[in-house]
Amino acid sequence: MNKNRRGTVSAVVLVFGITWVSSAVGQSVFTTEDFRRDRDHWTDPAYYNNNSVDELREMDTVAVFGLEGTGQVGAVDLASPYPYVSAWEHYQAWLMEAGGGTQHTWQTMPDWRGRFVGGGDRITGGGNPASSVVPMLTPQYQEYFVQDMWALGTGRTWGANAFCLPGGFVTAVTDAEEFIATPDRVWVLGAGNNRNYIRWIYTDGSGHTAEDYQYPKWHGESIGFWDGDTLVVHTDQIKGWKGGLTEFTDNLETVERYRRVGDTLEGEITFYDDEVYVQPVFSKLAYELETNPLPYLRPLYNTCTDTNGPSTKVFMDERGVLNERLPGDSLYWDATDPRPWSTFMNTSEQRYKQYLETL
C-alpha cells in the first residue's frame, strides 16, 4: 500500500522501479496504454490524479509515479487579463499610455542592483491541475502537451540539459538572477547547469532590427521603454522550443513589465503564439533579493562538459527511459532536429508500448 499526497491510500503495482497507483475514476496518464484514445478525459483533473504540471515533473526526482496531486481548479487564471490580440498591439498601447516613455539618466535610473531568485507563478500552470492547461491550447498542441504529461507520469522525461542543449527563452525568464539597468539598455543575466542566460533589452528607442536581418534566437530580441520606474519589454524573434505551459513556436512574442518594490522585483509576462494558444497566456513574475548571498555561490559560466559530459553519453533503454549511454548503445536522435523532445516522445512511446506487451 502507498500513501498519496493527501494521506489517502491507493493500491499500487511496482514494475521495474516504477510505482503505479490505480485510479478510482478509471483511466489516467499513469495507467493508459494510448493517451490519444483518452481525448475526452484530457480536461478532467482526475485523469492526472489532480496533479499540477510541476507535481508531475517532480515525480521523476523521487522515482515514484501516480501519487494524488494537490491541484485546484481555478487556483490561478492562465488567460491574459488584457484585450489585446497581438504582442505588438499590447506593447504599443502601453507605450502610448506612457507618453512615449521616460528618458532616464544615470542619476534617475531605478536601482535594481543585487542578485535575485524567483520566477513565474503560473508559467507552468501554477496550482491548477494539468487539465487546466489543455483548454488553453490548440488541438495539435493539446496532443503534444498530454503526450508530455503521459511521459512524465511514466518516468520517461526529456530535458534539454541531458543533450547539452540550451534551456530556451522561457527558462531565461524564470531563471534570471541579475538585472543591470543603464539609460539605453538593460541586461538580464542568469547561470546554471549548462545554462548561460544573457538578454539584451534595448531602451534607446532604436526598435527591432530591420526585417531582412531578423531570425529566431534562443532568447529572442527585446526592446523596451521605461514608464517611470517600470520597465516594459517586447520580445520577438524567439526560437521555438520547449518550456512554460508547453512547447512554443518561432511565432511566440511576449510583453513583460518589471518594477522593484522593496526587496522584490515584481513583474508579469503575456505570451502570444496563435499556433499554440487559443488565447494569450499570462503569468505574474516575482524575484526576491538575496539579502545575504554566499560568495561561493556566485554565478559561473557553464559549459555542458563541465557538468553532464558530452551528449553522446545519452541513450534510451527498452522502456523508453533516458540513461547513460554505454559502448555499443546507438543514439536515437538527430542533433539537428528542431523539435528533439518530439523525437524522444515518439520513440519513447513506441518502446514503452512494446515494453508493456512483455509484462
Protein Blocks (a to p, Z undefined) as FASTA:
>chain_A
ZZdfkopacddddeehiacdddfkbpafklpcblklmmmmmmgmklnnopafklmmmmmm
nopghiacfbdehkacfbdfbfbfbfklmmmmmmmmnnopaaddfklpccfedcdddddf
klnopjadfklmmmmpcfklmmmmmmmmmmmmnopacdfklnopaebjmlmmmmpfbdcd
dfkbccdddddehiacdddddfehnopadfklgccdfklpaddddehjaccdddehiacd
dehjbccdfkbccddddddehjaccdddddddfklpgbdcdddddddddfbbcfklcccd
ddfklmnopfklpccdfkopacdddehiacfbdfklmblmlmmmmmmmmmmmmmmmmZZ
